[in-house]
């Protein structure tokens, strides 16, 4: 899943109160880091990871069954492949 499909990037922004280590925040400000952009990118990545983990967990039985069937019966194209 691409991050651009993960959420609507044109959705309106919403304010959020956060607690951040004061020294880290000072360094970030000194370096001109856009905190909102960094948070949004990191949050999107974390959401993507957790959604992928959740999908795998929800589908693990079906995946195991599919793999078992492939092991036992092969795949439909086995007779067609030349490699």
DOMAR-528784 format. One record per residue: residue in three letters; x, y, z of N, C-alpha, C, O, CB in turn. Coordinates in steps of 0.05 Angstrom, whole numbers, padded with zeros to 5 digits, always signed. Glycine has a CB too. Example, Ala and Ser with C-alpha at 12.3 -4.5 7.8 and 13.67 -1.06 7.14 Angstrom:
2
ALA+00264-00114+00156+00246-00090+00156+00264-00066+00156+00285-00066+00169+00226-00089+00181SER+00257-00045+00142+00273-00021+00143+00258+00001+00157+00268+00023+00161+00282-00012+00114
This chain:
83
UNK+00017-00023+00000+00000+00000+00000+00018+00025+00000+00036+00028+00017-00019+00000+00024UNK+00012+00042-00019+00027+00067-00020+00016+00086+00001-00008+00086+00006+00027+00080-00048UNK+00034+00103+00012+00025+00122+00032+00005+00142+00021-00013+00151+00036+00048+00137+00045UNK+00007+00148-00005-00012+00167-00016-00041+00156-00016-00060+00171-00017-00004+00174-00045UNK-00044+00129-00015-00070+00117-00014-00079+00111+00015-00101+00102+00019-00071+00091-00030UNK-00062+00116+00033-00067+00110+00061-00087+00129+00074-00103+00121+00091-00041+00110+00077UNK-00086+00154+00066-00104+00174+00077-00107+00197+00056-00091+00199+00037-00093+00185+00104UNK-00127+00213+00060-00133+00235+00042-00114+00259+00050-00119+00272+00070-00163+00244+00043UNK-00094+00263+00034-00074+00284+00041-00086+00312+00038-00074+00332+00047-00050+00282+00023UNK-00109+00314+00025-00122+00340+00022-00142+00346+00045-00155+00367+00046-00136+00342-00005UNK-00145+00327+00063-00163+00331+00086-00154+00355+00102-00130+00360+00103-00165+00306+00104UNK-00172+00369+00115-00163+00393+00131-00145+00385+00154-00147+00363+00165-00188+00408+00142UNK-00128+00403+00161-00109+00399+00183-00124+00403+00209-00144+00419+00210-00085+00419+00181UNK-00115+00390+00230-00127+00393+00257-00105+00397+00277-00084+00384+00276-00144+00368+00264UNK-00109+00416+00295-00089+00422+00315-00088+00399+00335-00108+00385+00340-00096+00448+00330UNK-00064+00394+00346-00060+00373+00366-00040+00383+00386-00020+00396+00379-00050+00346+00353UNK-00045+00377+00411-00026+00384+00433-00008+00361+00437-00017+00338+00441-00041+00392+00459UNK+00018+00366+00437+00038+00344+00440+00058+00352+00462+00063+00376+00467+00052+00339+00414UNK+00069+00332+00474+00091+00337+00493+00117+00326+00479+00118+00303+00471+00086+00323+00521UNK+00137+00343+00478+00162+00335+00465+00185+00343+00483+00184+00364+00496+00165+00349+00437UNK+00206+00327+00483+00230+00334+00498+00239+00362+00491+00242+00368+00467+00253+00313+00493UNK+00243+00379+00511+00249+00407+00505+00275+00411+00491+00277+00429+00474+00249+00423+00531UNK+00295+00395+00497+00321+00398+00484+00319+00389+00455+00331+00402+00437+00343+00382+00499UNK+00305+00368+00450+00301+00358+00423+00286+00379+00406+00292+00384+00383+00286+00332+00423UNK+00265+00391+00419+00250+00411+00405+00267+00436+00398+00265+00447+00377+00226+00420+00423UNK+00284+00444+00417+00302+00466+00411+00321+00460+00388+00325+00478+00371+00319+00473+00437UNK+00332+00436+00387+00349+00429+00364+00334+00429+00338+00344+00439+00318+00362+00401+00369UNK+00310+00419+00339+00293+00418+00315+00287+00446+00305+00288+00451+00281+00267+00403+00320UNK+00280+00464+00323+00274+00492+00315+00299+00505+00304+00298+00519+00284+00264+00508+00339UNK+00322+00500+00317+00347+00512+00308+00354+00503+00279+00365+00518+00263+00370+00505+00327UNK+00347+00478+00273+00353+00467+00247+00331+00473+00226+00333+00465+00203+00357+00437+00249UNK+00310+00486+00235+00288+00494+00217+00271+00470+00208+00260+00471+00186+00300+00507+00192UNK+00269+00450+00225+00253+00427+00219+00223+00434+00222+00215+00445+00242+00260+00403+00237UNK+00208+00426+00201+00179+00430+00201+00167+00407+00217+00164+00385+00207+00167+00432+00172UNK+00160+00413+00242+00150+00392+00260+00125+00379+00250+00121+00354+00252+00146+00403+00288UNK+00107+00394+00239+00082+00383+00229+00087+00364+00206+00075+00342+00205+00063+00406+00220UNK+00104+00371+00188+00110+00353+00166+00124+00328+00175+00117+00306+00165+00128+00368+00145UNK+00143+00330+00193+00157+00307+00203+00138+00288+00218+00139+00264+00214+00180+00315+00222UNK+00121+00299+00235+00101+00283+00249+00082+00269+00230+00077+00245+00232+00085+00300+00269UNK+00072+00284+00210+00054+00272+00191+00066+00249+00176+00054+00229+00172+00044+00294+00172UNK+00091+00253+00167+00105+00232+00152+00110+00207+00170+00105+00185+00162+00132+00242+00141UNK+00119+00212+00194+00124+00190+00213+00099+00176+00221+00098+00151+00223+00139+00201+00238UNK+00078+00191+00225+00052+00180+00233+00040+00163+00210+00030+00141+00215+00033+00202+00241UNK+00043+00173+00186+00033+00158+00163+00048+00131+00160+00036+00111+00155+00036+00174+00137UNK+00074+00132+00164+00090+00108+00163+00082+00088+00184+00080+00064+00179+00120+00114+00165UNK+00078+00097+00209+00070+00080+00231+00043+00068+00226+00038+00044+00231+00071+00095+00257UNK+00024+00084+00217-00003+00075+00210-00001+00053+00189-00015+00032+00191-00021+00098+00201UNK+00015+00058+00168+00018+00038+00147+00029+00012+00158+00019-00010+00151+00038+00049+00125UNK+00049+00013+00175+00061-00011+00187+00040-00026+00203+00038-00051+00201+00085-00004+00205UNK+00026-00012+00220+00006-00026+00238-00017-00037+00222-00028-00058+00229-00004-00006+00259UNK-00026-00023+00201-00047-00034+00184-00038-00059+00170-00053-00078+00167-00056-00013+00164UNK-00013-00059+00161-00002-00083+00147+00000-00107+00167-00008-00129+00160+00026-00077+00136UNK+00009-00101+00191+00010-00122+00212-00018-00133+00218-00022-00157+00220+00023-00112+00237UNK-00037-00115+00220-00065-00122+00226-00076-00139+00203-00090-00159+00208-00082-00097+00230UNK-00071-00131+00178-00081-00146+00155-00069-00175+00155-00084-00194+00150-00073-00132+00129UNK-00043-00177+00160-00030-00203+00161-00043-00220+00183-00048-00244+00179+00000-00200+00165UNK-00047-00209+00206-00059-00224+00228-00088-00233+00221-00095-00256+00226-00060-00206+00254UNK-00104-00215+00209-00131-00221+00202-00132-00243+00180-00152-00258+00179-00145-00196+00192UNK-00112-00244+00164-00112-00262+00141-00093-00286+00143-00089-00300+00124-00106-00247+00116UNK-00081-00290+00166-00061-00310+00169-00071-00338+00164-00057-00355+00153-00049-00309+00197UNK-00096-00344+00172-00108-00370+00166-00111-00375+00136-00105-00397+00126-00134-00374+00181UNK-00122-00355+00123-00126-00358+00094-00099-00361+00079-00096-00376+00060-00141-00334+00083UNK-00079-00346+00088-00052-00347+00076-00040-00375+00080-00028-00386+00062-00034-00325+00087UNK-00043-00385+00105-00032-00412+00111-00046-00433+00094-00033-00451+00084-00036-00418+00141UNK-00073-00431+00092-00088-00450+00075-00079-00448+00046-00076-00469+00033-00118-00444+00077UNK-00076-00424+00036-00067-00421+00008-00039-00434+00004-00035-00449-00015-00066-00391+00000UNK-00021-00428+00023+00006-00439+00021+00005-00470+00022+00021-00483+00009+00024-00428+00042UNK-00012-00480+00039-00015-00509+00041-00026-00521+00015-00016-00542+00006-00034-00517+00065UNK-00045-00508+00003-00056-00517-00022-00035-00516-00044-00033-00535-00061-00080-00500-00030UNK-00019-00495-00045+00002-00493-00065+00023-00515-00061+00032-00527-00080+00016-00465-00064UNK+00029-00520-00036+00049-00542-00030+00038-00569-00039+00052-00585-00050+00055-00542+00000UNK+00012-00573-00034+00000-00599-00040-00007-00602-00070-00002-00623-00081-00025-00603-00024UNK-00018-00581-00082-00029-00584-00109-00014-00567-00130-00018-00571-00154-00058-00575-00109UNK+00004-00550-00121+00017-00532-00140-00001-00508-00147-00021-00504-00134+00026-00546-00166UNK+00008-00493-00167-00009-00470-00176-00018-00476-00204-00007-00493-00218+00007-00444-00175UNK-00039-00462-00213-00052-00469-00238-00033-00467-00262-00037-00480-00282-00075-00450-00243UNK-00012-00450-00260+00005-00446-00283+00030-00464-00283+00048-00461-00300+00014-00418-00284UNK+00032-00483-00264+00055-00501-00263+00061-00514-00290+00084-00516-00297+00051-00521-00241UNK+00041-00524-00303+00045-00538-00329+00052-00519-00352+00060-00529-00373+00021-00554-00336UNK+00048-00494-00348+00052-00475-00370+00080-00461-00369+00089-00451-00389+00031-00453-00369UNK+00093-00462-00346+00118-00448-00343+00140-00463-00357+00141-00488-00358+00125-00445-00313UNK+00158-00448-00369+00181-00461-00382+00207-00457-00367+00229-00462-00377+00184-00449-00410UNK+00205-00448-00342+00229-00444-00326+00228-00461-00301+00247-00461-00285+00232-00415-00317
